């Protein structure tokens, strides 16, 4: 069993705490993504799981074994670095075969695994090439291949697709997911790219400031964010927020914000202060000329069958995702209205969602 569990994990560098009292269980055979902005603690967490950093406090379990103080070489994991970490004096074939040689595999097995990984990653034509002659994208593919040939209990990947071009990155997302399902190893994947995370993950942990803010399935992260940060970080474009300088009670049915009617969710916790934020996704807003928040069209982005229309209002810029058939011009006066009742309310003091069904 290759379940990974961290308990009260913390890592400090002098006075700076990079990871704060984190608790997380990554299930056996799960593709789990650590997601967040630069400096949020995701890579430090991954390096502690790998054994490349020792925790200041807390425990790390690989299966039933506590491995927090074991060397990296004593953990049955494979790590893919962001910046390749290849052996420059070896060609591609020898880089791929090296970890298998160290584990004492037969030459025939090594050959088969290397060629299988090379074909999957489309580097079979460069097996005899020197590392120094390869492009950045090819080097990253070799780094991926060196981890894949081992078939360990767990794969740990630190932004492995960051140097690849957009087309190949999309292809590799599909191939990585397929490989994960075929091999059945637990995978922990670090990225700051939320689209990459949403397409790959069985579950996602969103981190900020060294803390795990929410760990859930992608659709729950998107539709039921537990904090304002999670709501703003997930989505392209992100969620719109409207500041409301009044307390919100369970008995209210709606709130008017600059002429737009926002329906209050039925299951709601009491807010702790007088300032709150109403959050709504761009696809849950619509444009009309009769009612809603007044503004003017500031920008239009075309996304195939959809458009993203930016409206400048008294409350700031608002993103509206509409059907391609909606025709508006720059500087045209419009009104923005909630399309349905998908409103999320965040407490102005804690930034946590007040929607009761989200926080159970």
Secondary structure by P-SEA (a helix, b strand, c coil): cbbbbbccbbbbccccccccbbbbbbccccccccccccccaaaaaaaaaaccccccbbbbbcccccccccccccccbbbbbccccccccccaaaaaaaaaaaacccaaaaaaaaaaaaaaaccccccccccccccaaaaaaaaaaaaaaacccbbbbccccccccaaaaaaaaaaaaaaaaaaccbbbbbbccaaaaaacccbbbbbccccccccccaaaaacccccaaaaaacccccbbbbbbcccccccccccccccbbbbcccccccccccbbbbbbccccccccccccbbbbbccccccccbbbbbbbccccbbbbbbcccccccccccbbbbbcccbbbbbbccccccccccccc
